[in-house]
């Protein structure tokens, strides 16, 4: 995905709106190929996409597709469409190469009627809607009646490593997934996440396991047979806790997530796979002696809220949560606890391989969903926000 920002979208005086974001998705066969094939391009067109599968030969210059920024008499808004006309190019910055502050801004700033296509909340859904071989309602063909002033552009971006990941990754036994080494304190984000890394006390059920390895292979989980901890009392390779953080409504939110091969408090009940998480809300990651304002552990489809957590639920800067189940609900959840627990190597979302992130964004874990993936991260923060 290649995205551009425009300060306004005003085809005619006093029409349109402040801010505009447009993008084109370029679909190729495999990024590893020396001479990859462009299978399709889908430029944004209002609330949908135009589809060129494949693009016409005159719309491609070498390996660069050509798109036009224009408007039509039918819509008083700009859009992109394929063109045979050569255009301008800009310096490319990849999403993962931006600063934490820049990504946080693009994730949280309101651009009015324009939305940021490649931010965490939109990227996967945009790819789903733009997919050229699906049955989505897209804007067909090309628009006519261009206004006299047009702007010709050639590609910018966030590229999904979908082809690479999907051709190499597979599902493997839950006890064969090797964890990532712990993230290093190379940024404020990582430093804060390591400082506030939580403890988890396993009251009953499985211990946490790695969900994905560097190659993008994911855990196959376990059937709901035997005791709640049968076959999942700990990985021989070591376990993992997954981290992701951002500013949200003026506070710094750090989400810590654990994967469990099954959620089966009673033999034969529950389900394969479980994901649980706790969000630690602090005042500012730059503060050496920051304040834990709240913690919100996941509890089934909602959250428990501790604002702030009691003193006995914190050990230094580490909150303590318990993985447990009750007789009322035959599923596990997290809750705050005064009991000390175990810790795992922390891997931050931005430090994972492209293949691993792609796998977590796309793998179906059945009744369990990955809380920190692109489509879930911001909605989970919104739902867990302690002061609403």
Secondary structure by P-SEA (a helix, b strand, c coil): cbbbbbccccccccccccbbbbbbbbbbcccccccccccccccccccbbbbccccccccccccbbbbbbccccccccccccccccccccccccccccccaaaaaaaacccccccccccccccaaaaaaaaccccccccccccccccccbbbbbcccccccaaaaaaaccccccccccccccccccccaaaaaaaaabbbbbcccccccccccccccbbbccccccccccccccccccbbbbbbbccccccbbbbbbbbbbccccccccccccbbbbbbbbbbcccccccccccccccccccbbbbbcccccccccccbbbbbbcccccccbbbbbbccccccccbbbccccccaaaaaaaacccccccccccccccaaaaaaaacccc
